[in-house]
């Protein structure tokens, strides 16, 4: 090989290496993500959490604004202009004005209202975080369950294909009616249909988790070992006390209603009660507006300080505003009562369903174990040549049917376990401990 050929070969290898590198960089990174990491990323990236955080910051600003009316404000202005004849204004080179609220019968109630509003926003943020933890956990657990079901369906599909081949051979040999072929095809078709349904569910779950966490949907792989068993609930206690004192959503609703009650009380005290303001002003008047020709002892520097007392004797607008605030407070309180009742009913349904779901999961697990034992028995009899002269000899079709049955019972067991987990975590969400449960998750990479 000549030197020129060697150079060309080296160039080709370099180009191939660059192409492989570019292809590898273009492929999405595939990584296994634990439940703890998924929940943590969701809490950091969730748009709902950002919205609730912004609302809480706004409520804090409203509280500061309601208290700062007692802090003197200061303004700097100027009104320079030319005048002819008698001065019609007070053109000043510059002026400084300061004022603040000294006494108000309504403002303390507005401050209490703003403080309650901040508390309600904090509880809403807590409730939103609880909901994000629940949604993320359930989507993650369901995706893991769906992935395992798809793997079981792939095995079941292979068994169904073998069963179909066996039935076809028996039909060709004239020892099997055609109806058995139809049954085998129906079994295979049902498996394909269920797999398509589960693939669609998995795609939606991955997209949902991608929106929550920011991880690309195509590269999201669950880690079964990172999913702990859900907490046990022997009893929840008095649902009325639990919901009213622990559930952050209900607490937020009642605190928001309390905030509106304070506002309504403050609005009702706007009439027949004095309001005292502190006022101070300094102005530097111009000397080119012929003020000195019309005012005796004119001077450029002027300063005034005092208090302003206002007593509203009659104000129909403020009375109407008080009635509006009372109606808003009554509406909020009724909404809080409605939310509490609905949450109590939901908690009661979940509490009563736990025993039934636990029994269903136990039945599904026993059916799976029975199907596995039957499969082991069939496999052992086939391996030993049946060993029972009084019974009909077993054939490979019985083995494939037993394998299909075992995989189906396994899928049923996964579904029952997930429904039980969903109910337990939903009840945990109602009692306000969802985020505490998330902190106990195993922090695996």
Residue pairs with C-beta under 8 A, 6 or more apart in sequence:
1 9
28 216
28 218
28 219
29 216
29 219
30 218
30 219
30 221
31 219
31 221
32 221
32 222
32 223
33 213
33 215
33 220
33 221
33 222
33 223
34 223
34 226
34 441
34 442
34 443
34 444
34 445
35 137
35 140
35 141
35 222
35 223
35 226
35 227
35 441
36 226
36 438
36 441
36 442
36 443
36 444
37 445
38 136
38 140
38 209
38 212
38 213
38 215
39 133
39 136
39 137
39 140
39 438
39 441
41 212
41 213
41 214
41 215
42 132
42 133
42 135
42 136
42 209
42 212
42 213
43 49
43 129
43 132
43 133
45 212
45 213
45 214
46 128
46 132
46 212
48 128
48 131
48 132
49 125
49 128
49 129
49 132
51 128
52 121
52 124
52 125
52 128
52 129
53 125
55 121
55 124
55 125
56 118
56 121
56 122
56 124
56 125
58 121
59 114
59 117
59 118
59 120
59 121
59 122
60 118
60 121
62 114
62 117
62 118
63 111
63 114
63 115
63 117
63 118
65 114
66 107
66 110
66 111
66 113
66 114
67 111
67 114
69 100
69 101
69 104
69 107
70 100
70 101
70 102
70 107
71 100
72 98
72 99
72 100
72 278
72 280
73 98
73 99
73 100
74 96
74 97
74 98
75 96
75 97
75 98
76 94
76 95
76 96
77 94
77 95
77 96
77 97
78 92
78 93
78 94
78 95
79 89
79 90
79 91
79 92
79 95
80 91
80 92
80 93
80 286
81 89
81 91
81 289
82 288
82 289
83 89
83 91
83 289
83 290
85 290
86 294
87 289
87 290
87 291
87 294
90 283
90 285
91 285
91 286
91 289
92 283
92 284
92 285
92 286
93 284
93 285
93 286
94 283
94 284
95 281
95 282
95 283
95 284
96 281
96 282
96 283
97 279
97 280
97 281
98 278
98 279
98 280
98 281
99 277
99 278
99 279
99 280
100 277
100 278
101 107
101 275
101 276
101 277
101 278
102 276
102 277
102 278
102 307
103 274
103 275
103 276
104 275
104 276
105 269
105 273
105 274
105 275
106 266
106 267
106 269
106 270
106 273
107 266
108 266
109 262
109 263
109 265
109 266
109 269
110 262
110 263
110 266
112 262
113 259
113 260
113 261
113 262
113 263
113 266
114 259
116 255
116 256
116 258
116 259
116 262
117 255
117 256
117 259
119 255
120 252
120 253
120 255
120 256
120 259
121 252
123 248
123 249
123 251
123 252
123 255
124 248
124 249
124 252
126 248
126 432
126 435
127 247
127 248
127 249
127 252
129 435
130 248
130 429
130 432
130 434
130 435
131 429
131 434
132 212
133 429
133 434
133 435
133 437
133 438
134 425
134 426
134 428
134 429
134 434
135 208
135 212
136 209
136 212
136 213
137 425
137 434
137 438
138 421
138 422
138 425
139 205
139 208
139 209
139 212
140 209
140 222
140 227
141 227
141 418
141 421
142 201
142 205
142 418
143 202
143 205
143 206
143 209
143 220
143 222
144 222
144 223
144 224
144 227
145 414
145 415
145 417
145 418
146 198
146 201
146 202
146 205
147 202
147 222
148 224
148 414
149 198
149 411
149 414
149 415
150 195
150 198
150 199
150 202
152 407
152 410
152 411
152 414
153 191
153 194
153 195
153 198
153 407
153 411
154 195
155 403
155 407
156 191
156 403
156 404
156 407
156 408
157 188
157 191
157 192
157 195
159 400
159 403
159 404
159 407
160 184
160 187
160 188
160 191
160 400
160 404
161 188
162 396
162 400
163 184
163 187
163 397
163 400
163 401
163 404
164 181
164 184
164 185
164 188
166 395
166 396
166 397
166 400
167 176
167 180
167 181
167 183
167 184
167 397
168 181
170 176
170 180
170 397
171 177
171 178
171 180
171 181
187 404
203 217
206 217
206 218
206 220
207 217
209 215
209 217
209 220
210 216
210 217
210 220
223 444
225 442
225 444
226 441
226 442
226 444
228 440
228 441
228 442
230 420
230 421
230 424
230 425
230 428
231 424
231 428
231 437
232 424
233 351
233 354
233 424
233 427
233 428
236 242
236 347
236 351
236 427
236 431
239 344
239 347
239 348
239 351
240 344
242 347
242 430
242 431
243 250
243 340
243 343
243 344
243 347
243 430
244 250
244 251
244 254
244 340
245 251
246 431
246 432
247 343
247 430
247 431
247 432
248 432
249 339
249 343
250 336
250 339
250 340
250 343
253 332
253 335
253 336
253 339
253 340
254 333
254 336
254 340
256 332
256 336
257 329
257 332
257 333
257 335
257 336
260 325
260 328
260 329
260 332
261 329
261 333
263 325
263 328
263 329
264 322
264 325
264 326
264 328
264 329
266 325
267 318
267 321
267 322
267 324
267 325
268 322
268 325
268 326
270 312
270 315
270 318
270 321
270 322
271 312
271 313
271 314
271 315
271 318
271 319
272 311
272 312
272 313
273 311
273 312
274 309
274 310
274 311
275 309
275 310
275 311
275 312
276 307
276 308
276 309
276 310
277 307
277 308
277 309
277 310
278 307
278 308
279 304
279 305
279 306
279 307
279 308
280 303
280 304
280 305
280 306
281 303
281 304
281 305
282 301
282 302
282 303
282 304
283 302
283 303
284 300
284 301
284 302
285 291
285 298
285 299
285 300
285 302
286 300
287 300
291 298
292 298
312 318
343 430
346 426
346 430
347 427
347 430
347 431
350 423
350 426
350 427
350 430
351 427
353 423
354 420
354 423
354 424
354 427
357 416
357 419
357 420
357 423
358 420
360 416
360 419
360 420
361 413
361 416
361 417
361 419
361 420
363 416
364 409
364 412
364 413
364 415
364 416
364 417
365 413
365 416
365 417
367 409
367 412
367 413
368 406
368 409
368 410
368 412
368 413
370 409
371 402
371 405
371 406
371 408
371 409
371 410
372 406
372 409
374 402
374 405
374 406
375 399
375 402
375 403
375 405
375 406
378 394
378 398
378 399
378 402
379 399
379 402
381 387
381 388
381 394
382 394
382 396
382 398
382 399
385 393
386 393
386 394
425 434
425 437
428 434
428 437
